[in-house]
Amino acid sequence: MGLYNIIMKDPVFYENAVEDAVITIDKDRKVISIEGVDQEFLYSISTLEETLLDTGGVVSLYKKFDKALFRHLVSLGGGKKRASKSGSSHAGSGCGKSGPTLDW
């Protein structure tokens, strides 16, 4: 789980990211550059994945927090909620109850 999972939607990136290209990821600015290409490419990463990477990964966090790991991760994410498709900040849980949809 130590892989950096970015979401890149710019097709120009894929045109330039050829085999043996030197690619640099600037995690703080959330941009990728390709050696020899003047353009920088913005990317996104989920809040959960970013929190996992910033805190040392799943294994180290599990050793520290055990079964409370995911509760701790949610609290580190600032409690951000994502609106459901209906525009509400709550989505059905499948058990007849409504609950928050987290930005994972």
BAVEXKE-337547 format. One record per residue: residue number from 1; residue in one letter; chain; x, z negated, y negated of N, C-alpha, C, CB in turn. Coordinates in nm, 2 decimals, padded with zeros to 4 digits, m for minus. Last residue first. Glycine has a CB too. Layout:
<sites>
   k r c   n_px   n_pz   n_py  ca_px  ca_pz  ca_py   c_px   c_pz   c_py  cb_px  cb_pz  cb_py
 NUM A A      X      Z      Y      X      Z      Y      X      Z      Y      X      Z      Y
...
</sites>
This chain:
<sites>
   k r c   n_px   n_pz   n_py  ca_px  ca_pz  ca_py   c_px   c_pz   c_py  cb_px  cb_pz  cb_py
 104 W A m01.34 m00.04 m00.96 m01.23 m00.03 m00.87 m01.20  00.11 m00.84 m01.26 m00.11 m00.74
 103 D A m01.52 m00.19 m01.16 m01.44 m00.07 m01.18 m01.32 m00.08 m01.09 m01.40 m00.06 m01.33
 102 L A m01.82 m00.31 m00.99 m01.69 m00.33 m01.05 m01.61 m00.20 m01.06 m01.61 m00.43 m00.96
 101 T A m02.14 m00.37 m01.06 m02.06 m00.27 m01.00 m01.92 m00.28 m01.07 m02.12 m00.12 m01.02
 100 P A m02.33 m00.67 m01.00 m02.24 m00.59 m01.09 m02.17 m00.49 m01.00 m02.15 m00.68 m01.17
  99 G A m02.65 m00.64 m00.82 m02.52 m00.71 m00.86 m02.44 m00.62 m00.94 m02.45 m00.76 m00.73
  98 S A m02.96 m00.70 m00.68 m02.88 m00.63 m00.78 m02.76 m00.71 m00.81 m02.96 m00.59 m00.91
  97 K A m03.08 m00.69 m00.35 m03.04 m00.76 m00.46 m02.96 m00.67 m00.55 m02.96 m00.88 m00.42
  96 G A m03.13 m00.55 m00.11 m03.25 m00.58 m00.20 m03.21 m00.66 m00.32 m03.35 m00.66 m00.12
  95 C A m02.90 m00.49  00.00 m02.97 m00.60  00.06 m03.09 m00.64 m00.03 m02.87 m00.72  00.08
  94 G A m02.77 m00.30 m00.14 m02.82 m00.26 m00.01 m02.89 m00.37  00.06 m02.70 m00.22  00.07
  93 S A m02.72 m00.37 m00.40 m02.62 m00.40 m00.30 m02.65 m00.36 m00.16 m02.59 m00.55 m00.30
  92 G A m02.77 m00.16 m00.68 m02.82 m00.23 m00.56 m02.71 m00.25 m00.46 m02.93 m00.15 m00.50
  91 A A m02.60 m00.23 m00.98 m02.63 m00.14 m00.88 m02.68 m00.21 m00.76 m02.51 m00.04 m00.84
  90 H A m02.58 m00.27 m01.33 m02.60 m00.32 m01.20 m02.64 m00.21 m01.11 m02.71 m00.43 m01.21
  89 S A m02.57 m00.16 m01.58 m02.45 m00.22 m01.54 m02.46 m00.28 m01.40 m02.40 m00.32 m01.64
  88 S A m02.74  00.16 m01.59 m02.74  00.02 m01.58 m02.60 m00.03 m01.54 m02.85 m00.03 m01.49
  87 G A m02.72  00.43 m01.56 m02.69  00.38 m01.69 m02.69  00.23 m01.70 m02.79  00.43 m01.79
  86 S A m02.74  00.54 m01.31 m02.87  00.52 m01.39 m02.84  00.47 m01.53 m02.96  00.43 m01.31
  85 K A m02.49  00.52 m01.21 m02.53  00.65 m01.26 m02.66  00.64 m01.34 m02.55  00.74 m01.14
  84 S A m02.36  00.20 m01.35 m02.40  00.29 m01.24 m02.46  00.42 m01.30 m02.51  00.22 m01.15
  83 A A m02.08  00.11 m01.54 m02.22  00.13 m01.53 m02.25  00.23 m01.42 m02.27  00.20 m01.67
  82 R A m01.84 m00.13 m01.45 m01.87  00.01 m01.47 m02.02  00.03 m01.45 m01.79  00.10 m01.37
  81 K A m01.68 m00.41 m01.59 m01.79 m00.35 m01.51 m01.81 m00.21 m01.55 m01.92 m00.44 m01.53
  80 K A m01.40 m00.62 m01.58 m01.46 m00.50 m01.63 m01.57 m00.45 m01.54 m01.35 m00.39 m01.65
  79 G A m01.27 m00.86 m01.54 m01.41 m00.86 m01.52 m01.48 m00.73 m01.57 m01.47 m00.98 m01.58
  78 G A m01.00 m00.84 m01.56 m01.07 m00.87 m01.68 m01.22 m00.86 m01.67 m01.03 m00.77 m01.79
  77 G A m00.85 m00.82 m01.34 m00.89 m00.69 m01.40 m00.98 m00.72 m01.52 m00.98 m00.62 m01.30
  76 L A m00.82 m01.07 m01.25 m00.71 m01.02 m01.32 m00.75 m00.89 m01.39 m00.59 m00.99 m01.23
  75 S A m01.06 m01.10 m01.10 m01.04 m01.18 m01.22 m00.92 m01.13 m01.31 m01.01 m01.33 m01.19
  74 V A m01.01 m00.93 m00.89 m01.12 m00.90 m00.98 m01.10 m00.98 m01.11 m01.25 m00.94 m00.92
  73 L A m00.80 m01.07 m00.77 m00.78 m00.93 m00.82 m00.88 m00.90 m00.92 m00.77 m00.83 m00.71
  72 H A m00.93 m01.30 m00.68 m00.82 m01.31 m00.78 m00.80 m01.17 m00.84 m00.69 m01.36 m00.71
  71 R A m01.10 m01.20 m00.49 m01.15 m01.27 m00.61 m01.05 m01.28 m00.72 m01.20 m01.41 m00.56
  70 F A m00.91 m01.10 m00.31 m00.99 m01.00 m00.39 m01.06 m01.07 m00.51 m01.09 m00.94 m00.30
  69 L A m00.78 m01.35 m00.22 m00.71 m01.24 m00.28 m00.80 m01.15 m00.37 m00.64 m01.15 m00.17
  68 A A m00.87 m01.56 m00.08 m00.92 m01.55 m00.22 m00.86 m01.43 m00.29 m00.89 m01.68 m00.29
  67 K A m00.73 m01.57  00.16 m00.86 m01.51  00.16 m00.92 m01.50  00.02 m00.95 m01.60  00.24
  66 D A m00.42 m01.57  00.00 m00.49 m01.57  00.13 m00.63 m01.51  00.12 m00.50 m01.71  00.19
  65 F A m00.25 m01.58 m00.22 m00.39 m01.61 m00.24 m00.47 m01.62 m00.11 m00.45 m01.52 m00.33
  64 K A  00.02 m01.52 m00.12  00.00 m01.62 m00.23 m00.15 m01.67 m00.23  00.03 m01.56 m00.36
  63 K A m00.01 m01.33  00.07  00.07 m01.45  00.10  00.04 m01.56  00.00  00.22 m01.41  00.11
  62 Y A m00.15 m01.14 m00.08 m00.22 m01.21  00.03 m00.14 m01.33  00.07 m00.23 m01.11  00.16
  61 L A  00.05 m01.06 m00.25 m00.07 m01.13 m00.31 m00.14 m01.20 m00.19 m00.16 m01.03 m00.38
  60 S A  00.23 m00.93 m00.08  00.27 m01.05 m00.15  00.15 m01.13 m00.21  00.37 m01.01 m00.27
  59 V A  00.05 m00.73  00.02  00.12 m00.82  00.11  00.16 m00.95  00.03  00.24 m00.76  00.18
  58 V A m00.03 m00.57 m00.21 m00.13 m00.65 m00.13 m00.06 m00.76 m00.04 m00.20 m00.55 m00.03
  57 G A  00.18 m00.59 m00.50  00.12 m00.53 m00.38  00.04 m00.63 m00.30  00.23 m00.48 m00.30
  56 G A  00.28 m00.69 m00.75  00.36 m00.69 m00.63  00.31 m00.64 m00.50  00.41 m00.82 m00.61
  55 T A  00.12 m00.67 m00.97  00.14 m00.80 m00.91  00.22 m00.81 m00.78  00.00 m00.87 m00.89
  54 D A  00.11 m00.40 m01.04  00.16 m00.49 m01.13  00.19 m00.63 m01.08  00.07 m00.51 m01.25
  53 L A m00.03 m00.30 m00.81  00.11 m00.26 m00.84  00.17 m00.36 m00.93  00.11 m00.12 m00.90
  52 L A m00.29 m00.42 m00.85 m00.21 m00.44 m00.72 m00.06 m00.41 m00.75 m00.27 m00.35 m00.61
  51 T A m00.36 m00.32 m01.10 m00.34 m00.46 m01.08 m00.26 m00.49 m00.96 m00.47 m00.54 m01.08
  50 E A m00.39 m00.05 m01.03 m00.29 m00.09 m01.13 m00.26 m00.24 m01.12 m00.34 m00.06 m01.27
  49 E A m00.60 m00.06 m00.85 m00.47 m00.02 m00.81 m00.36 m00.06 m00.90 m00.47  00.13 m00.79
  48 L A m00.80 m00.16 m01.02 m00.76 m00.24 m00.90 m00.62 m00.19 m00.86 m00.86 m00.22 m00.79
  47 T A m00.83  00.04 m01.21 m00.79 m00.09 m01.25 m00.74 m00.17 m01.14 m00.91 m00.16 m01.32
  46 S A m00.70  00.36 m01.11 m00.80  00.26 m01.11 m00.74  00.13 m01.15 m00.87  00.25 m00.97
  45 I A m00.55  00.59 m01.33 m00.53  00.51 m01.21 m00.64  00.40 m01.22 m00.39  00.45 m01.20
  44 S A m00.47  00.91 m01.47 m00.55  00.79 m01.46 m00.52  00.72 m01.33 m00.70  00.81 m01.49
  43 Y A m00.25  01.10 m01.69 m00.32  01.07 m01.56 m00.39  00.94 m01.57 m00.21  01.06 m01.45
  42 L A m00.14  01.37 m01.89 m00.20  01.24 m01.88 m00.26  01.22 m01.74 m00.31  01.22 m01.99
  41 F A  00.17  01.53 m01.92  00.04  01.53 m01.85 m00.02  01.39 m01.84  00.05  01.60 m01.71
  40 E A  00.35  01.71 m02.16  00.33  01.59 m02.08  00.19  01.59 m02.03  00.36  01.46 m02.17
  39 Q A  00.53  02.02 m02.19  00.40  01.95 m02.20  00.41  01.82 m02.11  00.29  02.04 m02.15
  38 D A  00.76  02.16 m02.15  00.75  02.09 m02.27  00.62  02.00 m02.28  00.75  02.19 m02.39
  37 V A  00.95  02.15 m01.86  00.82  02.19 m01.91  00.80  02.10 m02.03  00.71  02.16 m01.80
  36 G A  01.20  02.06 m01.77  01.19  02.20 m01.81  01.05  02.24 m01.86  01.22  02.29 m01.69
  35 E A  01.06  01.82 m01.55  01.18  01.87 m01.62  01.16  02.02 m01.64  01.30  01.84 m01.53
  34 I A  00.75  01.70 m01.63  00.82  01.78 m01.54  00.94  01.84 m01.61  00.73  01.89 m01.48
  33 S A  00.59  01.38 m01.68  00.66  01.50 m01.73  00.73  01.57 m01.62  00.76  01.45 m01.84
  32 I A  00.29  01.20 m01.72  00.39  01.26 m01.62  00.46  01.37 m01.69  00.32  01.30 m01.49
  31 V A  00.17  00.89 m01.85  00.19  01.03 m01.86  00.30  01.07 m01.75  00.24  01.07 m02.00
  30 K A  00.11  00.62 m01.91  00.03  00.69 m01.82  00.04  00.84 m01.84 m00.12  00.65 m01.84
  29 R A  00.28  00.45 m02.04  00.21  00.55 m02.13  00.11  00.63 m02.05  00.31  00.64 m02.20
  28 D A  00.38  00.30 m01.82  00.33  00.24 m01.94  00.24  00.33 m02.03  00.44  00.18 m02.02
  27 K A  00.48  00.50 m01.64  00.36  00.41 m01.60  00.30  00.34 m01.73  00.41  00.30 m01.51
  26 D A  00.57  00.80 m01.64  00.59  00.69 m01.73  00.46  00.60 m01.72  00.60  00.74 m01.88
  25 I A  00.74  00.98 m01.39  00.61  00.91 m01.42  00.64  00.80 m01.52  00.54  00.86 m01.29
  24 T A  00.88  01.30 m01.36  00.90  01.16 m01.41  00.76  01.10 m01.44  00.99  01.15 m01.53
  23 I A  01.01  01.53 m01.14  00.89  01.48 m01.20  00.92  01.33 m01.24  00.77  01.50 m01.11
  22 V A  01.17  01.82 m01.08  01.20  01.68 m01.11  01.08  01.63 m01.20  01.34  01.67 m01.19
  21 A A  01.09  02.03 m00.80  01.08  02.00 m00.95  01.11  01.85 m00.97  00.94  02.04 m01.00
  20 D A  01.09  02.09 m00.53  01.22  02.06 m00.59  01.21  02.03 m00.74  01.32  02.16 m00.56
  19 E A  00.79  02.28 m00.56  00.89  02.21 m00.47  01.03  02.20 m00.54  00.91  02.29 m00.34
  18 V A  00.62  02.23 m00.87  00.66  02.31 m00.76  00.77  02.23 m00.68  00.72  02.45 m00.80
  17 A A  00.43  02.18 m01.10  00.49  02.08 m01.00  00.52  02.15 m00.87  00.39  01.97 m00.98
  16 N A  00.30  02.38 m01.24  00.44  02.35 m01.27  00.51  02.26 m01.17  00.45  02.30 m01.41
  15 E A  00.04  02.39 m01.14  00.12  02.52 m01.16  00.27  02.49 m01.17  00.06  02.60 m01.27
  14 Y A m00.03  02.13 m01.17 m00.01  02.18 m01.04  00.06  02.31 m01.04 m00.14  02.19 m00.97
  13 F A m00.06  02.11 m01.46  00.04  02.03 m01.39  00.07  02.09 m01.25 m00.02  01.89 m01.37
  12 V A m00.27  02.28 m01.50 m00.14  02.33 m01.54 m00.03  02.24 m01.48 m00.13  02.32 m01.70
  11 P A m00.50  02.14 m01.42 m00.45  02.24 m01.33 m00.31  02.29 m01.37 m00.54  02.36 m01.33
  10 D A m00.54  01.80 m01.45 m00.49  01.91 m01.53 m00.43  02.02 m01.43 m00.39  01.87 m01.63
   9 K A m00.60  01.56 m01.32 m00.70  01.67 m01.32 m00.66  01.79 m01.39 m00.82  01.61 m01.39
   8 M A m00.48  01.32 m01.12 m00.44  01.42 m01.21 m00.54  01.54 m01.21 m00.29  01.47 m01.18
   7 I A m00.45  00.99 m01.05 m00.55  01.10 m01.05 m00.51  01.20 m01.16 m00.69  01.04 m01.08
   6 I A m00.22  00.82 m00.83 m00.26  00.87 m00.96 m00.37  00.98 m00.95 m00.14  00.93 m01.05
   5 N A m00.10  00.57 m00.66 m00.21  00.67 m00.65 m00.26  00.71 m00.78 m00.32  00.61 m00.56
   4 Y A  00.19  00.49 m00.53  00.13  00.50 m00.66  00.03  00.61 m00.66  00.24  00.53 m00.77
   3 L A  00.22  00.27 m00.25  00.22  00.40 m00.31  00.14  00.41 m00.44  00.16  00.51 m00.21
   2 G A  00.21  00.04 m00.12  00.30  00.04 m00.23  00.30  00.18 m00.30  00.43  00.00 m00.20
   1 M A  00.08  00.00  00.12  00.00  00.00  00.00  00.09  00.00 m00.13 m00.09 m00.12  00.00
</sites>
